[in-house]
């Protein structure tokens, strides 16, 4: 959140966290920052000047994306997630000064205690609680990593940037909040180039999803049954 509060038009994804040294006051996070060239450069500049960033390494750097490994002073929210045995269920996303956390807890008491602890020092804009059927937690993590890897192999950095912009501006809403012409103008490219890039990006995501569903059809079948039963009850 501290980055997106000060860097306009950037999206920060925390794709991994190592909390093995959190009892010593530190944590290592792996960050992907998305934005235009100026925003990406600003992210790097801000990181280098933040007092709680003890060290950082630029793993990959391109015009629209930068990947960083950072050692930072522990955050109280992360510490609370460790204390109450929370399981990350999705990538942390920070945009426009807010963070989205998707966490799993074994009991409602752990969830309540976590929310209570976080609320002592942070502001929770909104939250949603769902009971997750056990079968949903049986998804093979390696399969998900492979799915993510195969999807990213099909997408260029430029396509990722375009998809991110299209989603943020409402291109996939119904009715659409922005058309291809507006996207092309904002990105400084032709309408044909935007249409071509979007088509290729969408194709990559769809093909990867269908391949994953095909390879894990038994698991998908069980998940659907579990969801159906949970909705009935």
C-alpha positions in Angstrom: 0.0 0.0 0.0 2.8 2.4 0.8 4.0 2.2 -2.8 0.7 2.7 -4.6 -0.2 5.6 -2.3 2.8 7.5 -3.7 3.2 6.0 -7.3 0.3 6.9 -9.6 -1.0 4.3 -12.0 1.0 1.4 -10.5 -0.2 -2.0 -9.5 1.9 -4.0 -7.0 1.6 -7.8 -6.7 3.2 -9.6 -3.8 3.7 -13.0 -5.4 5.5 -14.6 -2.5 6.6 -14.0 1.1 9.2 -15.7 3.3 8.4 -15.1 7.0 11.0 -17.4 8.4 12.8 -14.5 10.1 9.7 -12.5 11.1 10.5 -13.2 14.8 13.8 -11.3 14.2 11.8 -8.4 12.8 12.2 -9.0 9.1 10.4 -10.6 6.2 11.3 -11.2 2.5 8.8 -10.4 -0.1 8.8 -10.9 -3.9 7.1 -8.1 -5.7 6.0 -7.5 -9.3 5.2 -3.9 -10.1 3.1 -3.1 -13.2 2.7 0.3 -14.9 4.0 2.5 -17.6 7.7 3.2 -17.9 7.6 6.2 -15.6 5.6 4.4 -12.9 8.0 1.4 -12.9 11.0 3.7 -12.5 9.3 5.6 -9.7 8.6 2.3 -7.9 12.3 1.5 -7.9 13.2 5.0 -6.8 10.7 4.9 -3.9 11.9 1.4 -2.8 15.5 2.6 -2.6 14.5 5.5 -0.3 12.1 3.7 2.1 13.6 3.4 5.6 11.9 0.0 6.3 13.3 -1.6 3.1 16.5 -3.1 4.4 17.7 -4.4 1.1 16.3 -5.1 -2.4 17.4 -6.7 -5.6 15.9 -6.1 -9.1 15.4 -9.5 -10.5 13.9 -8.4 -13.8 13.4 -4.9 -15.3 11.6 -4.0 -18.4 9.7 -0.9 -19.6 6.3 -1.9 -18.1 7.3 -4.3 -15.4 9.8 -4.8 -12.6 10.3 -7.8 -10.4 11.9 -7.2 -7.0 13.1 -9.3 -4.1 13.0 -7.1 -0.9 13.9 -7.6 2.8 11.7 -5.3 4.8 10.9 -4.6 8.4 8.1 -6.9 9.4 4.6 -5.6 9.0 2.0 -6.0 11.7 -0.5 -7.5 9.3 1.9 -10.1 8.1 2.9 -10.9 11.7 -0.8 -11.3 12.6 -1.3 -13.7 9.7 1.6 -15.8 11.0 0.3 -15.6 14.6 -3.1 -16.9 13.6 -1.9 -19.5 11.1 -3.4 -17.9 8.0 -2.9 -19.5 4.6 -2.5 -17.2 1.6 -5.0 -18.3 -1.1 -4.2 -15.7 -3.7 -1.6 -13.1 -4.6 -1.6 -9.9 -2.5 -2.6 -7.0 -4.7 -2.0 -3.3 -3.9 -3.6 -0.6 -6.0 -4.6 3.0 -5.4 -3.4 2.9 -1.8 -5.3 -0.3 -0.8 -4.3 -3.9 -0.4 -6.3 -7.0 -1.1 -5.5 -10.0 1.0 -7.1 -13.4 0.4 -6.5 -15.7 3.4 -7.7 -19.0 4.7 -8.2 -19.9 8.3 -8.8 -23.2 10.0 -11.4 -21.8 12.4 -13.7 -18.8 12.7 -12.0 -17.9 16.0 -8.6 -17.5 14.2 -10.3 -15.3 11.6 -12.0 -13.2 14.3 -8.8 -12.8 16.2 -6.9 -11.9 13.1 -9.4 -9.2 12.0 -9.4 -7.8 15.6 -5.6 -7.6 15.7 -5.4 -5.9 12.3 -8.2 -3.5 13.1 -6.1 -2.1 16.0 -3.6 -0.5 13.6 -5.0 -0.7 10.1 -8.2 0.3 8.4 -10.3 -2.4 6.7 -12.3 -0.9 3.9 -14.5 -4.0 3.4 -14.3 -7.8 3.8 -16.1 -10.9 2.7 -16.1 -14.2 4.5 -16.9 -17.5 2.8 -16.8 -21.1 4.1 -14.6 -23.1 1.8 -15.4 -26.8 1.2 -12.5 -29.0 2.1 -12.2 -30.3 -1.5 -11.3 -26.8 -2.7 -8.2 -26.9 -0.5 -7.1 -30.2 -2.2 -6.1 -28.5 -5.4 -2.6 -29.5 -6.1 -0.3 -26.5 -5.6 2.2 -27.7 -8.1 -0.6 -27.9 -10.7 -1.5 -24.3 -10.0 2.1 -23.2 -10.3 2.4 -25.0 -13.6 -0.8 -23.4 -14.8 0.5 -19.9 -13.8 3.9 -20.7 -15.5 2.3 -21.9 -18.7 -0.1 -18.9 -18.8 2.8 -16.4 -18.4 4.8 -18.2 -21.1 1.9 -17.4 -23.5 1.8 -13.7 -22.5 4.3 -11.0 -23.3 5.0 -8.1 -20.9 3.2 -5.8 -23.3 0.1 -8.1 -23.3 0.1 -8.3 -19.5 0.3 -4.5 -19.4 -2.6 -4.2 -21.8 -4.8 -6.7 -20.0 -4.1 -4.9 -16.7 -5.1 -1.5 -18.3 -8.2 -3.0 -19.9 -9.4 -4.5 -16.7 -8.7 -1.4 -14.6 -10.5 0.9 -17.1 -13.6 -1.4 -17.4 -13.1 -2.9 -20.8 -14.5 -6.2 -19.6 -17.5 -4.8 -17.8 -21.0 -5.0 -19.2 -21.7 -2.6 -20.6 -18.1 -1.6 -21.4 -16.8 1.5 -19.6 -14.0 2.0 -22.2 -13.6 0.9 -25.9 -10.6 -0.1 -27.9 -10.2 3.4 -29.3 -9.8 4.8 -25.7 -7.3 2.1 -24.8 -5.3 2.7 -27.9 -5.2 6.5 -27.2 -4.1 5.9 -23.6 -1.4 3.5 -24.7 -0.2 5.5 -27.6 -0.7 2.7 -30.2 -3.2 2.0 -33.0 -6.6 0.5 -32.6 -5.5 -2.5 -34.7 -2.5 -3.1 -32.5 -4.7 -3.0 -29.4 -7.2 -5.4 -30.9 -4.4 -7.8 -32.0 -2.7 -7.7 -28.6 -5.9 -8.3 -26.7 -6.9 -11.2 -29.0 -3.6 -12.9 -28.5 -3.5 -12.3 -24.8 -7.1 -13.6 -24.3 -6.3 -16.7 -26.5 -3.2 -17.4 -24.3 -5.2 -17.2 -21.0 -8.2 -19.3 -22.4 -5.9 -22.0 -23.9 -4.0 -22.3 -20.6 -7.2 -22.5 -18.6 -8.7 -25.2 -20.9 -5.5 -27.2 -20.7 -5.5 -27.0 -16.9 -9.2 -28.1 -16.7 -8.5 -31.0 -19.1 -5.5 -32.2 -17.0 -7.4 -31.9 -13.7 -10.9 -33.0 -14.8 -11.4 -35.3 -11.9 -10.5 -32.6 -9.4 -12.7 -30.1 -11.2 -15.6 -32.5 -11.1 -15.2 -33.0 -7.3 -15.0 -29.2 -6.8 -18.2 -28.7 -8.7 -20.0 -31.3 -6.6 -18.7 -29.7 -3.4 -19.7 -26.3 -4.5 -23.2 -27.6 -5.4 -23.6 -29.2 -2.0 -22.5 -26.0 -0.2 -25.0 -23.9 -2.2 -27.8 -26.3 -1.4 -27.1 -26.0 2.3 
